[in-house]
Amino acid sequence: MAAARQALEQFFTKDKTFRPKKRFESGTLKYNLHKQANASLNSGIDLKEVVKLPPGEDVNDWVAVHVVDFFNRINLLYGTIFEHCTEQTCPTMSGGPKYEYHWCDGVNYKKPTALPAPQYITLLMEWVEAQINDENLFPVQVGKPFPRNYLSIAKKILKRLFRVFVHVYIHHFDKLLAIGAEAHVNTCYKHFYYFVSEYNLIDKKELEPLREMTERICH
């Protein structure tokens, strides 16, 4: 696991666009939850157990910590194959011939628009970062309530981040194999899958592109 992590970091693109950016401030509740989640993840505990809400903790805080963590991890994951994902190799944001994703943010792209995969993913990551850095959506201060639409926002973020897994697994998995990162990426995916399944954060139809692989590696 450690070797795979080192491989990811060693081959990580120098393009700073895909460096993990979001951090929790030391001493805050979310920082403590983040450390707790990572400690459990690194201890070899069953991932199905790792995702369960710790006693006495708020589910919204737990989801927020994981949304940020998954953003950072998937950002790093995509960074390892970024130089191989170009407008020429990936003219559409797809997951094989059956699935194609169009970008819509309601601002610059008011209607779903077909884009090359690298442009789509860049916009996706920028959009996610804007959401998690908005303290009205993801409050940092203890006692500040989450907005009423918080879970719907978290679900939308996770649904879109899942599409990066789809594209990378289907179109660039050979590159991950080449740097010895398969085991690490599979662990990241399993953690993500068990988490969104535990809290019903992504509709099953959205998970369909990776269903066969999921059945194979997520028991």
N, C-alpha and C positions, 0 to 999 in steps of 0.2 A: 504493500500500500504506500509506504513512504517512498519507495523507489519510483513508483508510477507518478506520485506527486512531483518528485524532482524532475522526472522526464517532462511533465507538463510545463513546469516552470522553465526548464532549460530550453525547450523548443518554442516557448511563448513568443509571439510576435512582438517586435519592438514598437508597433503602433500603439500609442498610449490610449487610443479610443477604447480598447478592450481590456484595460487594466481595472481590476476591482476598485471601486471608488467609495462605496458607502461604508462607514465605520460607526460603531456605537461608542459614545463617550464613556470612559472608565467611571465606574461608580454608579451608573444609572441602572434602573431595573432591567432595561432591555439589554444592556451590556452583560449583566449577570446571567440573564436567560440565554444569551448568545454563548457565553462561556460554558454554561451548563449543557447546552445542546451539543456543542462541539466536543466537550469532554466525554459525553455519552457516545457520540459518534465514533470517537477515536479509541474507545475502550474495547471495541469488539462485540458490544452488545447487539442482540438481534435488532435489525433496523425497524422491524414492526413495533418493537418496544420503545425504541428511541423516540419515535414520533408522538408518543402518547403524552398528553398534557400532564406536567408535574402537579402533584397535589397542591392545592391552594393558589395556583396561578390562573391568570385570566386568559381565556382562549384567544382573545383579540391580540394581546401582547405576544402570545406564543406564535400566532400566525404571522404577525408583523416581523418578528425576528427571523422566521424561516423565509418569508418573502425576500427580505434583504439578503439573507445568506444564499438563497438559490440564485438571485440576481448576480451576486458576486461569482459564484461557482460556474454558472452557465456563461457568464461574460468571459471568464478565464478559459473555459472549455472552447468556446468559439475562437478565442484568440489563438489557440494552437493550430487551427486549420485556416485561419483568416486569409493567409496569402494564397491558398489554393481555391478559395471561394471568390470567384471574379464574375464580372458581368458576362464574360465569354463562357466560362465553365458552368455557371448557374444563372442563366438569363431570366429564370423565374424563381420565386420562393416556393419551392415544392418539396414534397416528400414522396418521390416516385411519380409514376404516371397518373395515379388516381387522386392525388391531393395537391392542390395549389392554393396558396394563401395570398390574399390581396390586402394592401395596407389602407387603413382608414383611421384618422385621429380626430376627425371632426373640426380641424383647424386648417392645416395646410392641405390635407387630403380629406375632403368632405364626403367623397364617395369611394367605395372600395376600388383600389387601383393596383393593377399588376405592376410589380417592380422586380428588378434583378434581386437575387437573394442577398448579396452584400448590402445593398441599399436598404432593403426591407429590414434586415437585422440591425443595421446602424440606427435607423429610425425607431425601431422597437426598443433598443437599449436606451436611447436618449429619452424616449417616452417613459419607460419604466423608471429611469433615474429621476425624472422630473416628479413622478408620482411619489416615490419614497422619500424624496427630499422636501416634499411639501408637508410641513408640520401640522397643517390643518387636516391632512389625510392620514399621516403617520405621526401622531403626536409623540414628542420625546419626553416632555415634562411629566413626572408622576402626578396622577390625578386628573390630567387633562383628558377628557373623554374622546373616544373615537367617533367620527361622524356616523350618522345612521346608515349611509351607503358604503361604509368601509368594507364590509365583506364582499360586496359586489365588485368593488375596485380590486380587492385582493384576488378575487377569482379571475377577473379579466387579465391581470398581470400574469398570473400563473398559467392561464390558458395560452397566452402569447409566448411566454418563456418555453413552454412545452414544444412549441413549433420549432424552436432552435434545436432541441433534442431530435425532433423528427428529421430536420434537414441534415444535421450532422451525421446521425446514424445511417441514414439511407444514402446520402451522397458523398460522405467524406470519412466513412469508418475505416477505410483502408489507410488513411493518413494517421489515424489514431493508433492503429495496429503497428504502423511503421515506427512510432516513437515509444511503443510499449505501454500505452496509456489505457488499454482496453479495460483492465480490472478496475482502475480508478474511475473511469467514466461510467462503467456499469454500476459501481457503488453509488456514485452521485445520482444516477438515474433511479436506482432502486429507492434511495432515500427520498427523492422527489416524489416518486410514484406512491410509496407507502404513505407519505404525508398527505398528498392531495386526496388519496382514497380514504384515509382515516377521517378527514373532515369534509368529505364530499365537495371539494373545491373545483373540480373539473368534471364536466359531463362525460359520460363514458363514450359518447360518439366522437368527442374530440380526441380521445385516447386511441381510437381505432387504428390510425396509421402504424402504431408500434405494438399492436395487440399481440401478434405472434411472438415477437421478441420478449414482450413483457411476460407472457405466459411461460416462456422458457427460463427467464432469469429471476422472476419474482414469484416465489413459491408461497 
